[in-house]
Amino acid sequence: MQHFTLFTEKDIQHLLKKRKGESKFGELVQLIPNLTNIYDDIVNLDVDYVIFGIKEDIGVYANHGNTGAHKAFEATLKVLLNIQDNSFTNAKRILILGHLDYSKACEALTTLDSEKKKNINKARTFVETIDKDVTHVVSSIVKAGKIPIIIGGGHNNAYGNIKGSALACNTKINVVNFDAHSDFRAEEGRHSGNGFSYAFAEGFLKNYFIFGLHENYTSDNIFKGLKKIKYLNYNTYDAMEIRNETDFKAELKTALDHVSEKCFGIEIDCDAIENIPSSAMTPSGFSVKQARQFVHYLGKDKNAMYLHICEAAPTSKTETKVGKLITYLITDFIRAHGN
């Protein structure tokens, strides 16, 4: 596969920090020795979860956002591989597959002047290539009976997650999205702001719940559009956390009820978490604790079929913070889903 890079034992040894008397996650996590066909390579492996990364922020650039999301997977691995392996983390049940890498395209596209429409159009066309790759990888993992955990990139990759899952299951799937934005914008060429609208229009997404919309950053047209379609539902951060009109725990149940009748994906946009470096970082958002509670609550449902954590944009100064956050969310999901 052209853009896929396999994660190897050499990669682990480069990142692993061993300590006498301890077993680190990276010492026991599963790998595959070579990549031929993802489905064939993993279908008989005794693992439950398959982690892979997406190193791109072309979809963010194509949406006029701040780039940096291509760095999230590497930041996560540096932390994840060095947490403790114990009965709570159970690294043997997890395969780290590798990552989709678009470094050359990112360098070529995201340095162009985003004020020029032709440059944005180039980026949006390339996002379609990323869509195909993500769809293929997710579909292969789901067909093999494993649960994908997708890290990094822009929220444009929700489209590939949804399409890949739907194709593998031969049915529409549901999704709950922890996000400050709907990402249900016009089908104007692919970017990070319309992955869900494209998936819905093309018949891969059925029920969609947006958890924690920010009223300041959602247009009146979007609100009107969401209210017109019975398969779509949402709540707002402002109603929950500022005006106390609704309760966080009660809203968790409302969201789960909307999607849990069939297989559903869990999407986490780091834009929704307060002061986390991301493509649209917010000073007012959910706490890390609330994000973890969200993943735990939704992840423990038997129909939860994938986890996607996106839009985090770490710098050299914040990569440990971002890596720890994403690692917590990964392990919260695995603990919840495994019980």
N, C-alpha and C positions, 0 to 999 in steps of 0.2 A: 504494500500500500504506500503510495508515493509520499504522503506527508506524515506517516506514522513512524515514531521512534520507539523501539522496545526498551523497557527498563531492565537493566541487567545487574548482575551481582557486582560488577565493577562500579556501577553507579551507587549502589548501596554502600560499598566500602569507602567510597569517596565522601559520603555524607554522614556515615555512622560514627558516633562517639561512644565507644564501648567503655563500660565501667565494671570493674571486678565485683563479682557477687550479684550482678543484676542482669536480667534478660531484657534487651531492648526490642522494641517492636520490629525494627528493621532486621534483626537477627532471625526472626521466625516467619516473617511475611513471605508469601509464595511468589515465585516468578516463573515465567516460561523461558526455556533456553533459546528458542528461536521462533520467529513469526512466519507462518506460511498462510494460514487461513484462521482468522480469529475464532470463528465458531468451532472448527475442528480442533484448534489448539487448546480450548478451554472447556469444551462440553463435558469431558470426563474427569476434569480436575475436582478434587474434593475441597472446593471453596464455595462460599456463599456470596461474596462481594467482590466486584472487580473495580478497582480504582484506575481512572485514567485522567490525564490532564489535557487542557486545550490552551496552547500558547499562542494567543492572538488577541488583538484589540482593534482589528479592522472594522468589526461591526460597531464598536463604540465610536471610532473615528467617523464612520459613515452616518452616525447619528449626531455628529457635532459634539461628542462628549470628550472627556479627558482620558487620554490613553494611559496604559500601565498595567492593564489586566493580564497581559501576557506573562507577567512575573509571578502570578499568584501560585501556580503549581509548584514551582521551584521553592518558593518560600514555605509552602506547606510541607514538602518532603523533608526539608531540613529539620522541622519540628517533629512531624509524624514519626519518622524513622527512629527518633531518639526518645520517644515516650516509653514507659515501662510496658513490657508484655506481661500480663497477668490474667486472672480469670475474668476480669472486666473488659480487657481489650481484645484478647484471643486472636492474635495476629495470624495464626495458622489458617483461619477461616477467610483470609483476605489475600487476593492477588493484586499486585501492582503491575498493571499491564504496560504502561508507557504513556506517551503523549502525542497528540497531533501538534505539529510544529509548522508555523507559518512565518518564521523569523524573516526570511528574505522578502516576502510579500509585505510584511508589516513595515520593514525598513523602507521599502520602495514606495508604499502607499501613504503611510501615516505622516511622512515628512512633507507631503505635498500641501499646498495652500488649500485649506478646507473651505475657503470662501468661493472657490471656483467650482461651479456645478459639475464640470467634466471630471474633476478629481473625485468628488463625492460619488458620482455615477460609476467610476472605475472601482471604487471601494465596494459599492453596493453589488456590483456584478461579481466581485471576488467572494463576497459573503456567500453567494450561491454555491461556490466550490466548497467552502467550509461546511455549509449545510449538508451537502452530499456525503462528505467524509464523516461528520458526526452521526448522521443517520445510519450509515453503514456500521460504524463501531457499536453504537447503542443497540441497533437491531441484532447484531451478531451476539452480543452479550445476553440480551433478553431471551433470544431463541435458545441459547445454551442453558437457560434456566438459572442464570445468575442475576444479581442485582447491581446495576451500574451506579457508581459514585463518580460524578463528573466534576472536575475542579478547574476553575480558571476560565479566562476568556470573557467576552461580553455576553449580555443576555440574549443576543441574537441566537446563541446556541440552544436556547429552549426549543426552538423550532426543530432542530435535528433530534433532540431528546424525545420530543413528542412524536414526531414522524417515525423515528426508529422503533420506539416502543409500540406504536400503533400497528406498524407493519409486522412486527414480530408476533403480536397478539392477534392480528387480523381483525382488529376492532378499534373504534375510537377509544381514547383514554381520557381520564379526567386529570386536572392539575390544580394544585393550590400553590400560590405564589406569594411569598413574604417579600413585599416590595413597596417602595414609596411611589412607584409609577405603575401604570396599567400595562405598559408595553403592548397595547392593543391599538396602536396608531394605524394610520392609513397604509394601504398596500402600495407604497410609492417606490419600491425597490428595497431590497433586504437590508436591514440594519438592526441595531440592538433594541430599538423601540417598537418593533412590530412582529416579533417572533410568534406571539400568541395569536394575533389577528390573522397572520398567514396560515398558521396551523388550523385555526378554526375554519377559515374560508375554504381550505383545501380538504376538510373532512377528517382530520386526524385528532382534533380536540373536541370533546363533548362539553362536559361541565368544567367551568373555570371559576376559581375563587381568588380574588386579590385581597391579601391580608395587609391592612395598614396603609392604604393609599394616603398620600399627603394632599390635602385639599388645595394648598397653594400651587401645586405642580401638576394638577390634573385639569384639563380643559373642560369647559362646559359641554362641548361636543362629545367628549369621551364619556362624561357622566351620563349624558342623555342616551348615548349609544349602549352603554352597559345596562341601563334600565329597560331598554327595549327588548333585550334578548333574554329569555327565561333561563337559559343555560349559564348565564353569567351572573355572578354575585360578588359583592365586595363589602368591606368595612373601611373606615378611615382611622388613621392614627390619631387625628385630632379629636374625634368623637370618643375614642377609648382613653387616651392618655392625657388629654388637655381638659376636655369638658366633662369627662367621667360619665358620659351618657350611656356607655356600654362597658362591660367588664371583660378584661383580657381573657380570663379563663372561659367565660361563657362564649366569647367569640371564637375561641379555639374549637369548641364543640360545633358551633354554627358552620365553620369552615369545613370541618371533617364531615359533617352531615351532608354537605353539598357535593363532596367528591368521593366518599368512601363506598358508594354502591357498587363500584367496579374498580379495576386497577387505576391507580393515580400516581402522578409524579409530584415530588416536592422540590420547589424552586426557591432558592435563597439568594436574594440580591443584597449584597453587602451595603448598597446605598441606603438600606432601611435601618441600618444599625448605627447608632450615634457615634460620631468621631472615628469611624473606621475609614482608612484611606481607600477611596473608590473613585469611580468615574464621575460620581456626583455626590461627594461626601456631604453629610448633613450634620449640623450641630444639634439638631433636635430629632431624635429617633428612638427606636426601641433599644433597650439595653442588651448587652451580650447575654445576660442571664435570660431575658425574655426570648431572644433568638434561640438559645439552647432549649428552653422549655417548649418552644414551638416545634423544633425538630423532634424532640422526645415525644411529644403528644401525637403528632401526625405520624411519626416513624413507627410507633408501636402498633399501628393498624396493619392487619395482615395484607391489605390490598396496596400498601405503599410499595411501589415498584422501582423507584430510582430517587436519588438525591443529586441535585445540581447546586453548586455554590459558585457564584459568579460575581463579576464586576469589582472585586477587590483589586486595588492597584498599589501594591507595596513599593516603598522606596528602600534604599539601603538602610535608612534609619528606622523604618517601620516594618521590615520584613518579618522580624521575630513576632511582633504583635499580631500581624495578619496571619502568620503561620500557626500561631497558637490558637487564634480564633477558629480558623478553618479546621484544625485538628480536633478541637473540642466538638465542633458540629459533626464531623465524621464519626467520632467515637460515640457521641450521643445517639446518632442514628443507628449505629450497629448494635449498641446495647439495647436500645428500645425495640428494634425489629427482631432481635434474637431471642427476646423473652416472650 
